[in-house]
Amino acid sequence: MGLRGCINDCMRSKDIGFFPHLLLYALSVIYGLVVRLRFFLYKAGVFKTKKLPCPVISVGNITVGGTGKTPVAIFIAELLSAKGKRVVILSRGYGRRAKGIAVVSDGINVLLDPGRAGDEPRLMAERGKGIPVVVGACRYKAGLFIVDKFAPDVIILDDGFQHIALERNVNILLIASRDGLGNGYLIPRGVLREPAEGAGRADIVLIKGKGVIPYDMDASQHKKPPVFNFTYKPQCLVDLKSGKKTPLELIRGKDVVAVSGIAAPESFAATLKELDARITKSLTYPDHHDYAENDLRDIAAVCGPNGLIVTTEKDGVKLKRFAAKDIPLYTLAVSVSMDDATGFEKTLARLLPGGF
């Protein structure tokens, strides 16, 4: 078992042996001390939280991966845009090659490829029509850049729950009902990015999937935040070579190779099965995998003459440049379906300064 596999198994409470468990537990304790010290220094005023001259909505999680941050950020951006708000999405751009502050999309044109932008910002740029997307490691400086260049009514901070260096007006916490808060340990022993009590900073909690909140929010703050459930709703298939949209019926009863480099690949395969696809092979890569041309050749080699290759939208933005006419490669386009969309909209309008 490789190091990555060992850590993943430990995070999900699988038996990896006494000594590997002890090592990861020790690292988890050290990580926890560093995290708690950081939060303490901000609370004590040693480190300052800075405020932008426009409202900020943070979309993030308290666990590693797989909670739906990118689709939810797009969903909220489109909701606010439809209400007449000028919206800009700000992301760190994990794994990007572009340095400093960079504009991925100006709301009209997509300006950076996935390698320079990062896969998730590039996807948000492609999906969020009319919504600028900017990446920058220092979100405060990037926010000032955005205010100067785009004069937004609202900035959506992607993956910003732990980024307490920047003040936000609405803190939205995402939790996957399947995993909850994991085994209760911090990484690398568990899946928590910070102690569970940090969930008390949330103004709204969104649960991905059908389930209840796996944490007693009343223990963290006086007023329990509103909780909403959401799921992914498959929309269509998109031919990566032509960009043509195709009905979901294309994969019904067909042999399909599922390709994903995301935090929860099993959920993607499960979605394809729900669409009555026959999964002949499920090829999984590390989250944010930087695909090369030989990867697509290897993928095509396991696809039969009558089969199809289906990947996620996040993987599709990186595989698109290698797509060839003779390879049946599609992405599964999904949207966020909120169980109580009206309730969520009213809650967000109430919390956001100025409403909508």
ROLUM-340679 format. One record per residue (C-alpha): residue in three letters; residue number from 1; x, y negated, z. Coordinates in Angstrom, 2 decimals, always signed. Layout:
<rs>
  fivex  gumar        x        y        z
    ALA    NUM        X        Y        Z
...
</rs>
This chain:
<rs>
  fivex  gumar        x        y        z
    MET      1    +0.00    +0.00    +0.00
    GLY      2    +1.33    -3.42    -0.97
    LEU      3    +1.49    -6.38    +1.38
    ARG      4    -1.55    -8.05    -0.20
    GLY      5    -3.61    -4.86    +0.09
    CYS      6    -2.51    -4.35    +3.68
    ILE      7    -3.56    -7.88    +4.64
    ASN      8    -6.90    -7.58    +2.82
    ASP      9    -7.68    -4.29    +4.57
    CYS     10    -6.74    -5.77    +7.94
    MET     11    -8.93    -8.82    +7.34
    ARG     12   -11.86    -6.50    +6.79
    SER     13   -11.12    -4.43    +9.91
    LYS     14    -9.87    -1.36    +8.08
    ASP     15    -7.32    +0.89    +9.75
    ILE     16    -3.81    -0.06    +8.59
    GLY     17    -1.83    +1.42   +11.46
    PHE     18    -0.79    +0.07   +14.84
    PHE     19    +2.41    -1.81   +13.96
    PRO     20    +1.11    -3.60   +10.80
    HIS     21    -1.97    -4.57   +12.80
    LEU     22    +0.21    -5.90   +15.64
    LEU     23    +2.33    -7.94   +13.25
    LEU     24    -0.66    -9.53   +11.53
    TYR     25    -2.29   -10.19   +14.91
    ALA     26    +0.86   -12.01   +16.07
    LEU     27    +0.94   -14.09   +12.89
    SER     28    -2.75   -14.86   +13.39
    VAL     29    -2.06   -16.16   +16.91
    ILE     30    +0.78   -18.37   +15.65
    TYR     31    -1.39   -19.68   +12.83
    GLY     32    -4.17   -20.41   +15.34
    LEU     33    -1.83   -22.41   +17.56
    VAL     34    -0.75   -24.55   +14.61
    VAL     35    -4.36   -25.13   +13.51
    ARG     36    -5.52   -26.04   +17.01
    LEU     37    -2.57   -28.40   +17.47
    ARG     38    -3.44   -30.16   +14.21
    PHE     39    -7.07   -30.66   +15.23
    PHE     40    -5.98   -31.86   +18.69
    LEU     41    -3.63   -34.47   +17.21
    TYR     42    -6.46   -35.85   +15.07
    LYS     43    -8.84   -35.89   +18.02
    ALA     44    -6.25   -37.64   +20.18
    GLY     45    -5.69   -40.29   +17.51
    VAL     46    -2.06   -39.35   +16.78
    PHE     47    -3.11   -38.57   +13.21
    LYS     48    -5.67   -40.94   +11.71
    THR     49    -8.75   -39.99    +9.73
    LYS     50    -9.13   -42.45    +6.86
    LYS     51   -12.38   -43.73    +5.38
    LEU     52   -13.15   -44.44    +1.74
    PRO     53   -15.35   -47.40    +0.71
    CYS     54   -18.04   -45.06    -0.63
    PRO     55   -19.97   -42.06    +0.77
    VAL     56   -18.25   -38.66    +0.72
    ILE     57   -19.92   -35.24    +0.70
    SER     58   -17.62   -32.37    +1.61
    VAL     59   -18.34   -28.85    +0.32
    GLY     60   -16.20   -26.17    +1.93
    ASN     61   -15.96   -23.04    +4.00
    ILE     62   -14.45   -21.74    +7.21
    THR     63   -13.34   -18.41    +5.74
    VAL     64   -11.09   -17.45    +2.84
    GLY     65   -12.73   -17.23    -0.58
    GLY     66   -15.98   -15.96    -2.01
    THR     67   -18.57   -18.41    -0.64
    GLY     68   -19.51   -20.22    -3.85
    LYS     69   -17.85   -23.62    -3.37
    THR     70   -17.42   -24.40    -7.06
    PRO     71   -21.00   -23.61    -8.22
    VAL     72   -22.43   -25.46    -5.19
    ALA     73   -20.25   -28.52    -5.86
    ILE     74   -21.53   -28.54    -9.45
    PHE     75   -25.12   -28.05    -8.25
    ILE     76   -24.93   -31.02    -5.85
    ALA     77   -23.15   -33.21    -8.39
    GLU     78   -25.84   -32.52   -10.99
    LEU     79   -28.60   -33.09    -8.42
    LEU     80   -27.23   -36.50    -7.44
    SER     81   -26.51   -37.44   -11.04
    ALA     82   -30.12   -36.64   -11.97
    LYS     83   -31.19   -39.03    -9.19
    GLY     84   -29.23   -41.83   -10.85
    LYS     85   -26.11   -41.67    -8.67
    ARG     86   -22.63   -42.15   -10.15
    VAL     87   -20.83   -39.04    -8.93
    VAL     88   -17.18   -37.96    -9.08
    ILE     89   -15.85   -34.58    -7.94
    LEU     90   -12.50   -34.62    -6.14
    SER     91   -10.52   -31.40    -5.77
    ARG     92    -7.04   -30.49    -4.68
    GLY     93    -6.69   -28.31    -7.78
    TYR     94    -5.21   -25.13    -6.34
    GLY     95    -2.40   -23.70    -8.46
    ARG     96    -2.34   -26.60   -10.93
    ARG     97    +0.84   -27.68   -12.69
    ALA     98    -0.07   -31.37   -13.04
    LYS     99    +1.62   -33.49   -10.40
    GLY    100    +0.14   -36.31    -8.36
    ILE    101    -3.34   -37.62    -9.09
    ALA    102    -4.77   -36.47   -12.42
    VAL    103    -8.09   -36.96   -14.23
    VAL    104    -9.40   -33.59   -15.43
    SER    105   -12.50   -35.14   -16.98
    ASP    106   -13.56   -38.76   -17.36
    GLY    107   -17.18   -37.66   -17.63
    ILE    108   -17.04   -37.68   -21.43
    ASN    109   -13.93   -35.72   -22.39
    VAL    110   -12.14   -32.85   -20.67
    LEU    111    -8.55   -34.06   -20.57
    LEU    112    -6.51   -31.26   -18.93
    ASP    113    -6.16   -27.57   -19.68
    PRO    114    -6.70   -24.99   -16.89
    GLY    115    -2.96   -24.68   -16.23
    ARG    116    -2.53   -28.37   -15.48
    ALA    117    -5.93   -28.90   -13.85
    GLY    118    -6.44   -25.63   -11.95
    ASP    119    -9.14   -23.16   -12.93
    GLU    120   -11.91   -24.46   -10.66
    PRO    121   -11.53   -28.18   -11.53
    ARG    122   -11.45   -27.24   -15.21
    LEU    123   -14.66   -25.24   -14.79
    MET    124   -16.32   -28.13   -12.97
    ALA    125   -15.22   -30.45   -15.77
    GLU    126   -16.73   -28.18   -18.42
    ARG    127   -19.98   -27.57   -16.56
    GLY    128   -20.59   -31.01   -15.04
    LYS    129   -21.51   -33.05   -18.09
    GLY    130   -21.17   -36.76   -17.46
    ILE    131   -19.46   -36.16   -14.11
    PRO    132   -15.76   -37.10   -13.81
    VAL    133   -13.43   -34.62   -12.07
    VAL    134   -10.17   -35.72   -10.42
    VAL    135    -7.46   -33.66    -8.70
    GLY    136    -5.02   -34.83    -6.05
    ALA    137    -3.30   -33.32    -3.02
    CYS    138    -3.80   -36.45    -0.88
    ARG    139    -7.56   -36.80    -1.06
    TYR    140    -7.53   -40.31    +0.46
    LYS    141    -5.17   -41.72    -2.19
    ALA    142    -7.05   -39.82    -4.90
    GLY    143   -10.31   -41.22    -3.50
    LEU    144    -9.01   -44.79    -3.71
    PHE    145    -7.98   -44.08    -7.31
    ILE    146   -11.49   -42.82    -8.05
    VAL    147   -13.12   -45.87    -6.47
    ASP    148   -10.95   -48.17    -8.55
    LYS    149   -11.38   -46.29   -11.82
    PHE    150   -14.95   -44.99   -11.71
    ALA    151   -16.77   -47.08    -9.04
    PRO    152   -18.78   -44.06    -7.84
    ASP    153   -21.82   -44.06    -5.59
    VAL    154   -20.74   -40.71    -4.13
    ILE    155   -17.58   -38.60    -4.10
    ILE    156   -17.96   -34.85    -3.71
    LEU    157   -14.96   -33.37    -1.93
    ASP    158   -14.46   -29.82    -3.18
    ASP    159   -13.08   -27.35    -0.60
    GLY    160   -12.78   -30.09    +1.99
    PHE    161   -14.08   -28.64    +5.25
    GLN    162   -10.61   -28.49    +6.85
    HIS    163    -9.41   -31.72    +5.23
    ILE    164   -10.20   -33.86    +8.29
    ALA    165    -7.66   -36.48    +7.19
    LEU    166   -10.52   -37.93    +5.12
    GLU    167   -13.76   -39.05    +6.74
    ARG    168   -16.91   -37.64    +5.19
    ASN    169   -20.57   -38.61    +5.58
    VAL    170   -22.00   -35.14    +4.99
    ASN    171   -20.21   -31.91    +5.87
    ILE    172   -21.63   -28.89    +4.02
    LEU    173   -20.40   -25.51    +5.24
    LEU    174   -20.74   -22.41    +3.06
    ILE    175   -20.82   -18.89    +4.52
    ALA    176   -21.24   -15.61    +2.64
    SER    177   -23.93   -13.49    +4.28
    ARG    178   -22.08   -10.31    +3.26
    ASP    179   -18.93   -11.16    +5.23
    GLY    180   -20.16   -13.74    +7.73
    LEU    181   -17.20   -14.84    +9.82
    GLY    182   -15.47   -11.49    +9.36
    ASN    183   -13.92    -9.79   +12.36
    GLY    184   -13.59   -13.06   +14.28
    TYR    185    -9.83   -13.35   +13.81
    LEU    186    -7.89   -16.06   +12.03
    ILE    187    -5.86   -15.28    +8.92
    PRO    188    -3.96   -13.08    +8.25
    ARG    189    -5.57   -10.78   +10.85
    GLY    190    -9.04   -11.94    +9.81
    VAL    191   -10.74   -14.20    +7.28
    LEU    192   -11.16   -17.35    +9.38
    ARG    193    -9.28   -20.45    +8.22
    GLU    194    -9.86   -22.10   +11.58
    PRO    195   -11.46   -21.08   +14.92
    ALA    196   -15.17   -20.27   +14.62
    GLU    197   -16.18   -23.23   +16.76
    GLY    198   -15.10   -25.45   +13.87
    ALA    199   -18.41   -24.55   +12.24
    GLY    200   -19.92   -27.06   +14.66
    ARG    201   -18.73   -29.90   +12.39
    ALA    202   -21.27   -28.87    +9.76
    ASP    203   -24.22   -31.12    +8.96
    ILE    204   -25.73   -28.53    +6.61
    VAL    205   -25.02   -24.80    +6.43
    LEU    206   -25.53   -22.91    +3.17
    ILE    207   -25.67   -19.12    +3.35
    LYS    208   -24.72   -17.34    +0.13
    GLY    209   -27.04   -14.37    -0.21
    LYS    210   -29.94   -13.12    +1.85
    GLY    211   -29.10   -13.25    +5.52
    VAL    212   -29.08   -15.25    +8.69
    ILE    213   -26.37   -17.47   +10.06
    PRO    214   -23.71   -15.27   +11.67
    TYR    215   -22.73   -17.82   +14.31
    ASP    216   -24.55   -19.60   +17.13
    MET    217   -24.35   -23.22   +16.04
    ASP    218   -26.07   -24.32   +19.28
    ALA    219   -22.92   -23.28   +21.14
    SER    220   -20.90   -25.86   +19.18
    GLN    221   -23.10   -28.93   +19.11
    HIS    222   -26.27   -30.35   +20.59
    LYS    223   -28.30   -30.39   +17.40
    LYS    224   -28.47   -27.26   +15.27
    PRO    225   -27.77   -28.07   +11.59
    PRO    226   -30.34   -27.08    +8.96
    VAL    227   -29.59   -23.79    +7.23
    PHE    228   -30.46   -22.91    +3.62
    ASN    229   -29.91   -19.73    +1.65
    PHE    230   -28.79   -19.67    -1.96
    THR    231   -27.91   -17.09    -4.59
    TYR    232   -26.36   -17.04    -8.04
    LYS    233   -28.85   -16.85   -10.89
    PRO    234   -27.39   -15.48   -14.15
    GLN    235   -28.27   -17.79   -17.03
    CYS    236   -26.77   -16.36   -20.18
    LEU    237   -23.64   -14.91   -21.74
    VAL    238   -21.19   -17.17   -23.57
    ASP    239   -18.99   -15.91   -26.39
    LEU    240   -15.52   -17.18   -25.46
    LYS    241   -14.38   -17.43   -29.05
    SER    242   -17.33   -19.32   -30.54
    GLY    243   -18.86   -20.87   -27.41
    LYS    244   -22.25   -19.54   -28.51
    LYS    245   -24.76   -18.75   -25.78
    THR    246   -26.38   -15.31   -25.90
    PRO    247   -29.32   -13.91   -23.90
    LEU    248   -28.54   -11.59   -21.00
    GLU    249   -30.24    -8.74   -22.85
    LEU    250   -27.00    -8.32   -24.82
    ILE    251   -25.45    -6.24   -22.03
    ARG    252   -28.54    -4.30   -21.00
    GLY    253   -27.70    -0.60   -21.32
    LYS    254   -24.31    -1.41   -22.88
    ASP    255   -20.86    -0.21   -21.82
    VAL    256   -19.15    -3.15   -20.15
    VAL    257   -15.64    -3.79   -18.87
    ALA    258   -15.92    -6.21   -15.92
    VAL    259   -12.93    -8.55   -15.57
    SER    260   -12.48   -10.85   -12.59
    GLY    261    -9.78   -12.71   -10.72
    ILE    262   -11.90   -14.06    -7.88
    ALA    263   -12.07   -13.65    -4.11
    ALA    264   -15.06   -11.25    -4.22
    PRO    265   -14.82    -9.17    -7.43
    GLU    266   -17.28    -6.58    -6.14
    SER    267   -20.07    -9.17    -6.15
    PHE    268   -19.44    -9.89    -9.83
    ALA    269   -19.61    -6.20   -10.74
    ALA    270   -22.79    -5.86    -8.68
    THR    271   -24.40    -8.74   -10.60
    LEU    272   -23.61    -7.05   -13.91
    LYS    273   -25.15    -3.80   -12.66
    GLU    274   -28.29    -5.70   -11.65
    LEU    275   -28.49    -6.81   -15.30
    ASP    276   -28.49    -3.09   -16.26
    ALA    277   -24.98    -3.10   -17.70
    ARG    278   -23.04    +0.17   -17.54
    ILE    279   -19.71    -0.69   -15.91
    THR    280   -17.14    +1.61   -17.53
    LYS    281   -14.19    -0.17   -15.94
    SER    282   -13.79    -2.93   -13.38
    LEU    283   -10.47    -4.74   -13.80
    THR    284    -9.62    -7.00   -10.88
    TYR    285    -6.80    -9.52   -10.63
    PRO    286    -5.65   -11.76    -7.75
    ASP    287    -7.74   -14.86    -7.11
    HIS    288    -6.66   -17.74    -9.41
    HIS    289    -4.70   -15.28   -11.59
    ASP    290    -2.80   -17.05   -14.37
    TYR    291    -3.72   -14.91   -17.38
    ALA    292    -1.24   -14.26   -20.17
    GLU    293    -1.87   -13.00   -23.70
    ASN    294    -0.73    -9.49   -22.81
    ASP    295    -3.42    -9.38   -20.09
    LEU    296    -6.11    -9.71   -22.73
    ARG    297    -4.45    -7.02   -24.84
    ASP    298    -4.48    -4.69   -21.84
    ILE    299    -8.13    -5.54   -21.17
    ALA    300    -9.11    -4.94   -24.79
    ALA    301    -7.32    -1.57   -24.75
    VAL    302    -9.73    -0.14   -22.15
    CYS    303   -12.83    -1.40   -23.98
    GLY    304   -14.39    +1.21   -26.26
    PRO    305   -15.40    +0.48   -29.87
    ASN    306   -19.00    -0.27   -28.86
    GLY    307   -18.26    -1.87   -25.52
    LEU    308   -18.21    -5.45   -24.32
    ILE    309   -15.87    -7.37   -22.01
    VAL    310   -17.54    -9.69   -19.52
    THR    311   -15.70   -12.01   -17.16
    THR    312   -16.55   -14.80   -14.72
    GLU    313   -16.75   -18.45   -15.72
    LYS    314   -13.69   -19.25   -13.60
    ASP    315   -11.66   -16.57   -15.38
    GLY    316   -13.13   -17.55   -18.72
    VAL    317   -11.61   -21.03   -18.69
    LYS    318    -8.16   -19.39   -18.66
    LEU    319    -8.90   -16.47   -21.00
    LYS    320   -10.55   -18.67   -23.63
    ARG    321    -7.27   -19.66   -25.28
    PHE    322    -6.44   -15.99   -25.94
    ALA    323    -9.87   -15.02   -27.27
    ALA    324    -9.80   -13.41   -30.70
    LYS    325   -12.61   -12.73   -33.16
    ASP    326   -12.15    -8.97   -32.92
    ILE    327   -12.41    -8.87   -29.11
    PRO    328   -15.99    -8.95   -27.72
    LEU    329   -15.22   -11.23   -24.77
    TYR    330   -18.00   -13.03   -22.91
    THR    331   -18.42   -15.02   -19.71
    LEU    332   -21.44   -14.69   -17.46
    ALA    333   -22.82   -18.18   -16.88
    VAL    334   -24.54   -18.58   -13.50
    SER    335   -26.31   -21.35   -11.64
    VAL    336   -27.15   -21.92    -7.99
    SER    337   -30.67   -20.99    -6.95
    MET    338   -31.64   -22.53    -3.61
    ASP    339   -34.38   -20.72    -1.68
    ASP    340   -35.76   -24.03    -0.37
    ALA    341   -34.54   -26.51    -2.97
    THR    342   -37.00   -29.21    -1.86
    GLY    343   -35.97   -28.89    +1.78
    PHE    344   -32.28   -29.04    +0.89
    GLU    345   -32.82   -32.11    -1.30
    LYS    346   -34.75   -33.95    +1.43
    THR    347   -32.11   -33.08    +4.03
    LEU    348   -29.25   -34.27    +1.84
    ALA    349   -31.13   -37.50    +1.03
    ARG    350   -31.66   -38.13    +4.74
    LEU    351   -27.99   -37.59    +5.63
    LEU    352   -26.47   -39.49    +2.71
    PRO    353   -26.06   -43.24    +3.34
    GLY    354   -28.53   -45.06    +1.10
    GLY    355   -30.42   -41.83    +0.36
    PHE    356   -31.70   -41.10    -3.14
</rs>
